[in-house]
Amino acid sequence: MSATPSSVLESDHSEIVEAFESFIRRELVPLAAELPETADQPPADLRTYVRKRSAALGFYAGDYPEELGGAGMPFTAVVLLHHAAGRSGCLLAPYALAGSDGPSPLLRNGTPEQVERHLVPLVRGEQTRCLALTEPHAGSDAFRLTTTAVRTGDTWELNGRKTFVSNADRAGLALVVAATDLGDGRTVGATAFVLPMDQPGLRIGQRYEGMSGEPLFELLLDRVTVGPEAVIGGEEGIGAATALAIDSLSRGRLVVAAMCNGIAEYALRIGVEYARERQAFGRPIGDYQHVQEHLVSTRAEVEASKLLTLACARLVDAGTEAPENAALAKLTASETAVRAVDRSLQVHGATGWVRGHPLEFLYRYVRMMTIIEGTSEVQKVIVARAMGLN
């Protein structure tokens, strides 16, 4: 097949991507092959090894500055690495790049002491974290918070309940967002706090099991008392969590979009391979127009989604980090990935439906992509507002 239109936007970072893909083939694929065929999630110790190994090679958290332990990569290069991870079809590849347990853009706004104490170990893969934002009665409306932080003198008392928290069972610290009461009758919006997981009063509650095997947890805060050093950004960070989180969400959504594009491309590739090999009525099933419809439609949508995501990533590198751009890319890529996996499974028939086949896992896994980092409906609201429709 000839060069794709999106390859024009990929060429600047081809050496980094090729090195990462070589790392996946040489080291991660053999490790993944040792896992049980029906494994949905790798064990925690293997995740830790992959994270640290990738950090040592300069891939993990590659867009963070070198003085923090990163590689100083342009954001476009990081987006391409996440695409490559999804495209590889290797269960371990996504864990080689910073995700929901890695460094958070929230901590970029931390005080110098917070950056050194918390962000640097995360960038180097030595520490993990979780984000406690969502509450039982506030999903998409994430900042309708009932968790409170009340200041008395130099201390803060946090009380509340968070839900659907990833990585809480293996995190070393939690980023907790709470409605802020200054203790003198004034409220100033939401504030983000950084707390060690062994902080008195902070404990893990109920465990939930996701469709693709990923556990989620409740975090319960009962009279958690902390000093001013726990407020991300110090005094200037009080009441600033909403703005900081919205800023970080744009990059997070582009990373999810890139992973979705990679998954869609992987699903397309194995669909095409199967259509060429599988015989029905004396001919490869790829000869039949209904099968071609599935695969050609997927190729067109994947290529368009890749171009959109890469263009948005380049705009970030150019200093334009518009939330509506990231929302468009995430909406398009996540919906495309769901359709791509569904079509490829249809091409495979019962073969792809059987437990242990990569498409069976992806069918369950990819469905969460239209929910995380803001549902598809939320992305549409963001774009609509940017168009002046609300």
Sequence and secondary structure as in RCSB ss.txt:
>XXXX:A:sequence
MSATPSSVLESDHSEIVEAFESFIRRELVPLAAELPETADQPPADLRTYVRKRSAALGFYAGDYPEELGGAGMPF
TAVVLLHHAAGRSGCLLAPYALAGSDGPSPLLRNGTPEQVERHLVPLVRGEQTRCLALTEPHAGSDAFRLTTTAV
RTGDTWELNGRKTFVSNADRAGLALVVAATDLGDGRTVGATAFVLPMDQPGLRIGQRYEGMSGEPLFELLLDRVT
VGPEAVIGGEEGIGAATALAIDSLSRGRLVVAAMCNGIAEYALRIGVEYARERQAFGRPIGDYQHVQEHLVSTRA
EVEASKLLTLACARLVDAGTEAPENAALAKLTASETAVRAVDRSLQVHGATGWVRGHPLEFLYRYVRMMTIIEGT
SEVQKVIVARAMGLN
>XXXX:A:secstr
    TTHHHHGGGHHHHHHHHHHIIIIIHHHHHTS TT SS  HHHHHHHHHHHHHHT TTTTS GGGTS    H
HHHHHHHHHHHHH  TTGGGGS  TTS  HHHHTS HHHIIIIIHHHHTTS  EEEE  BTTBSSSTT    EEE
EETTEEEEEEEEEEEETTTT SEEEEEEEEE SSS EEEEEEEEEETT TTEEEEEEEE TTS EEEEEEEEEEE
E GGGBTTGGGGTT HHHHHHHHHHHHHHHHHHHHHHHHHHHHHHHHHHHHH EETTEEGGGSHHHHHHHHHHHH
HHHHHHHHHHHHHHHHHTT   HHHHHHHHHHHHHHHHHHHHHHHHHHTHHHHSTTSHHHHHHHHGGGGGTTTS 
HHHHHHHHHHHTT  
